[in-house]
C-alpha cells in the first residue's frame, strides 16, 4: 500500500510539472530570466516625435536671431557652432537633401500637397505664393511662447533686433525696406506675395508669422534678417534651416534646406556678398511653427561698418532683392 501511494504521488508530480511547462509555453512566459523579456521588446521603439510634448533637441545656439538680436547678442561664435557638422555650402550639399528635395525643384505651377506630420497635419501649398517676413518690429515683445508645437521650452515672442553700428538704422527698418523691394520683384515675375508686416508698429510673434505663411499655403516662406557679431570684422550672408531631426517640422526640413541654399546663393551672386552657407538650427520659433518650406536669410552683418553702410544703399538693396527672387525661381525650377 505504501508503495502504491508513493507511485501515485510521483505520477501526480510528473503530470503537474508537464502541465505547468505546457501552460507556460502556451502563454509564452519567460523561462530564462528577465533578459528574455527584454530581448522580446521591439528595438525600434525608441523615439516617436508625436509622443513627446517637450523639446527633444538640446540646442546650445541660444544667441541666434529670434531671442537675442541686439548689438553683440548674436555672436559669431554662435553662428559657427554648427558650421562643421551641419553647414551646407555651395560645394557641399548633402546627398540626402538633394535626393529628398528632387521633386521640389519642378517647373509645374499647379498646387501640390505637402505633409507636415509634426506640426499638425497637411497643408496645401502653392508654388506661386511666397510669404515674406520682414524680421522684428519697432518694439520687441519679451513675453514668452513655446518654441514649437507642444514644446515646454519657451522664448520671447519677438526680439527687438540689432542696429547698424555706423548708420544707426534698426534691423526692423532694414528688413522691411528690403522686403518691400523683394515683394515688388516677385510680383513682377508673376508670384502672389503675402507680407507678414508692411509697417513697423505691429506686434506679431514668431509663431504668428509662421501661421500667416501656413494659412496662405505659401510654397516658400522667406524670413529676412540682419546679422550681428561681437567682432566688427565679421561679414557675409548666411541662411538658417531646420534639421531632418527637428522634433517639430522635420517633414519640411529637406525642402527648407534646398530653399535656403537657392535663395542664399542667388542673393550672394547678385550682390557680391560673401556666402557663409546654410546653418542648421532647431531652436528657431518661426521655423519650428512653420508647415511650409521656410528659410531665415541673414542678409549681412550690421555690426560690420562696410556691410552696414552697403545694406543702406538702395541700389544694393535692389540687388539683394533680385538675387533672392532669382533663388526663388531656381527653387521652383523656373
C-alpha positions in Angstrom: 0.0 0.0 0.0 2.8 2.3 0.9 4.5 1.6 -2.5 1.2 2.4 -4.3 0.9 5.7 -2.5 4.5 6.6 -3.4 3.9 5.7 -7.0 0.7 7.8 -7.3 2.4 10.8 -5.6 5.3 10.6 -8.1 2.9 10.3 -11.0 1.0 13.3 -9.8 4.2 15.4 -9.6 5.2 14.4 -13.1 1.8 15.3 -14.5 1.8 18.7 -12.7 5.3 19.6 -14.0 4.2 18.6 -17.5 1.1 20.7 -17.4 2.9 23.8 -16.0 5.5 23.6 -18.7 2.9 23.3 -21.4 0.9 26.2 -20.0 3.9 28.4 -19.8 4.8 27.7 -23.4 1.3 28.5 -24.5 1.4 31.9 -22.8 5.0 32.5 -23.9 6.0 33.1 -20.3 9.7 33.8 -19.6 11.5 30.7 -18.5 15.1 32.0 -18.5 15.0 35.3 -16.5 14.5 39.0 -17.3 16.8 39.1 -20.2 14.4 37.0 -22.3 11.6 39.5 -21.5 13.7 42.5 -22.7 15.0 40.7 -25.8 11.4 40.3 -27.0 10.8 44.1 -26.9 10.9 45.9 -30.2 14.3 47.6 -30.5 13.0 50.3 -32.8 10.5 51.6 -30.3 12.8 54.4 -29.1 11.6 57.8 -30.2 8.4 59.0 -31.8 8.2 62.8 -32.1 4.4 62.9 -31.8 4.6 61.2 -28.4 6.8 63.9 -26.9 5.3 67.1 -25.5 8.5 69.0 -25.0 11.7 69.9 -26.8 13.6 66.8 -27.8 16.6 68.7 -29.0 19.4 70.0 -26.8 20.3 73.1 -28.7 23.0 75.4 -27.5 22.6 78.1 -30.2 20.6 80.4 -27.9 22.3 83.6 -29.2 20.7 83.5 -32.6 18.1 85.6 -34.4 14.8 85.4 -32.6 15.6 85.7 -28.9 18.8 87.8 -28.5 19.4 90.0 -31.5 20.8 93.3 -30.3 24.3 94.7 -30.6 26.6 91.9 -29.6 23.9 89.4 -28.6 24.1 87.4 -31.9 27.7 86.4 -31.9 30.0 85.0 -34.5 30.7 82.1 -32.1 27.0 81.1 -32.1 26.9 81.2 -35.9 29.9 79.0 -36.1 28.8 76.3 -33.6 27.2 74.1 -36.2 29.4 75.0 -39.2 31.5 71.9 -39.2 28.7 69.3 -38.9 25.7 71.0 -40.5 26.6 73.8 -42.8 25.5 73.4 -46.4 27.9 75.3 -48.7 27.8 75.8 -52.4 30.3 73.0 -52.8 28.9 70.7 -50.1 25.2 69.9 -50.4 24.2 66.7 -48.5 23.3 63.9 -50.8 20.3 63.1 -48.6 19.0 66.7 -49.0 19.4 66.7 -52.8 17.7 63.3 -53.1 14.8 64.1 -50.8 14.1 67.5 -52.4 14.5 66.5 -56.1 10.7 66.7 -56.6 10.7 70.2 -55.1 12.6 71.8 -58.0 9.9 71.4 -60.6 8.6 73.7 -63.3 5.0 72.8 -62.5 2.9 75.7 -61.2 -0.1 73.8 -60.0 -0.9 73.2 -56.4 0.9 70.5 -54.5 0.2 68.9 -51.2 2.9 68.9 -48.5 2.6 66.8 -45.4 3.7 68.3 -42.1 3.2 65.5 -39.6 4.9 67.1 -36.7 3.2 70.5 -36.9 -0.4 69.5 -37.2 -1.3 67.7 -40.4 -1.1 68.5 -44.1 -1.1 71.9 -45.8 -1.9 72.6 -49.4 0.9 74.8 -50.7 1.0 76.7 -54.0 4.4 77.3 -55.6 3.3 80.7 -56.9 2.7 82.1 -53.4 5.6 83.4 -51.4 5.3 84.7 -47.9 7.8 87.4 -46.8 8.5 88.1 -43.1 10.4 91.4 -42.5 12.1 90.4 -39.3 11.4 92.1 -36.0 9.2 95.2 -35.4 9.5 98.7 -33.8 9.2 97.3 -30.3 10.0 93.8 -29.2 7.7 91.6 -27.1 9.6 89.8 -24.3 6.6 87.7 -23.3 7.1 84.1 -23.9 5.7 81.5 -26.3 6.6 77.8 -27.0 9.4 77.3 -29.5 7.3 74.8 -31.3 4.0 72.9 -31.2 3.7 71.2 -27.8 7.1 72.4 -26.6 7.8 73.2 -22.9 10.7 75.4 -23.8 9.8 79.0 -24.5 11.4 82.1 -26.0 10.5 85.7 -26.4 7.6 86.2 -28.8 9.7 88.7 -30.9 13.0 90.3 -30.1 13.8 94.0 -30.9 16.7 93.2 -33.2 20.1 94.7 -33.7 21.2 98.1 -35.0 23.7 99.3 -37.7 26.9 100.3 -35.9 27.7 103.0 -38.4 24.3 104.0 -39.8 22.3 103.6 -36.6 19.5 102.1 -38.7 17.5 99.5 -36.7 17.2 96.0 -38.1 13.4 96.1 -38.3 13.7 99.1 -40.8 16.4 97.3 -42.9 14.3 94.1 -43.2 11.2 95.9 -44.2 13.0 98.1 -46.8 14.4 95.0 -48.5 11.2 93.0 -48.0 9.2 95.7 -49.9 11.7 95.6 -52.8 11.5 91.8 -52.8 7.7 91.9 -52.9 7.8 94.2 -55.9 10.4 92.0 -57.7 8.5 88.8 -57.1 5.2 90.2 -58.1 6.8 91.4 -61.4 7.7 87.8 -62.0 4.1 86.6 -61.5 4.2 85.5 -57.9 1.5 86.2 -55.4 3.2 87.7 -52.3 1.9 87.6 -48.7 3.6 90.0 -46.3 3.7 89.3 -42.6 4.0 93.1 -42.0 4.2 96.3 -44.0 4.6 98.7 -41.1 6.8 98.9 -38.1 4.1 99.5 -35.4 2.9 95.9 -35.1 3.1 93.2 -32.5 3.3 89.8 -34.3 5.0 86.9 -32.6 7.3 84.5 -34.4 4.7 81.7 -34.2 2.0 84.1 -35.6 4.3 84.9 -38.5 4.6 81.3 -39.3 0.8 80.9 -39.1 0.4 83.7 -41.7 2.6 81.6 -44.1 0.8 78.4 -43.3 -2.7 79.9 -43.7 -1.6 81.4 -47.1 -0.5 78.0 -48.3 2.8 79.6 -49.3 5.2 77.5 -51.4 8.1 79.4 -49.8 8.4 81.3 -46.6 11.3 83.9 -46.5 12.2 85.5 -43.2 14.6 88.4 -43.7 17.1 89.5 -41.0 20.3 91.4 -40.5 23.1 89.7 -38.6 25.3 90.8 -35.7 28.6 89.8 -34.1 30.8 90.9 -31.2 33.6 91.3 -33.9 33.2 94.1 -36.3 35.3 92.3 -38.9 32.8 89.5 -39.5 30.9 89.9 -42.7 28.9 87.9 -45.2 25.4 86.4 -45.7 24.0 83.1 -44.5 20.8 81.2 -44.2 19.2 79.2 -41.4 17.1 76.0 -41.9 15.8 73.1 -39.7 17.4 69.7 -39.5 15.8 66.4 -40.6 15.8 65.5 -36.9 13.8 68.6 -35.9 11.0 67.4 -33.5 8.5 70.0 -34.8 8.9 70.3 -38.5 11.2 67.5 -39.7 9.0 66.8 -42.7 9.7 70.2 -44.3 13.5 70.2 -43.4 14.8 68.8 -46.8 12.7 71.4 -48.8 13.7 74.2 -46.4 17.4 73.4 -46.7 17.1 73.5 -50.5 15.1 76.7 -50.4 17.8 78.2 -48.1 20.6 77.3 -50.4 18.8 78.5 -53.6 17.9 81.9 -52.1 21.3 82.4 -50.4 23.3 81.5 -53.5 21.1 83.8 -55.7 21.4 86.7 -53.3 25.2 86.4 -52.9 25.7 86.1 -56.7 23.7 89.2 -57.3 25.1 91.4 -54.5 28.7 90.1 -54.3 28.2 89.4 -50.6 30.4 86.6 -49.1 28.5 83.3 -48.9 28.7 81.8 -45.4 26.5 78.9 -46.3 23.4 77.4 -44.8 23.4 76.8 -41.0 21.2 74.2 -39.3 19.2 75.2 -36.2 16.3 73.6 -34.4 15.5 76.3 -31.8 14.0 79.0 -34.1 10.3 79.5 -33.2 9.4 81.0 -36.6 10.9 77.9 -38.3 9.5 75.3 -35.8 5.9 76.5 -36.2 6.1 76.5 -40.0 4.3 73.9 -42.0 5.6 75.2 -45.3 9.2 75.3 -46.6 11.0 78.1 -44.7 14.3 79.9 -44.5 15.8 82.7 -42.4 18.0 84.9 -44.6 20.7 86.8 -42.8 21.5 89.4 -45.4 24.7 90.7 -43.8 26.3 91.9 -40.6 25.0 95.2 -39.3 27.9 95.2 -36.9 30.4 95.3 -39.9 30.9 99.0 -40.9 31.2 98.4 -44.6 28.3 95.9 -44.8 26.1 98.1 -42.6 26.6 101.0 -45.0 26.1 98.9 -48.1 22.8 97.5 -46.8 21.5 101.0 -46.5 22.3 101.7 -50.2 19.1 101.5 -52.2 20.8 100.0 -55.2 22.5 97.3 -53.1 19.1 96.5 -51.5 17.7 96.1 -55.0 20.5 93.6 -55.8 19.7 91.7 -52.6 16.0 91.5 -53.6 16.6 90.5 -57.2 19.1 87.8 -56.1 16.6 86.3 -53.6 14.0 86.3 -56.3 16.4 84.5 -58.6 16.8 81.9 -55.9 13.0 81.5 -55.5 12.8 81.0 -59.3 15.6 78.3 -59.1 13.9 76.6 -56.2 10.7 76.3 -58.1 12.6 75.2 -61.3 11.5 78.3 -63.3 
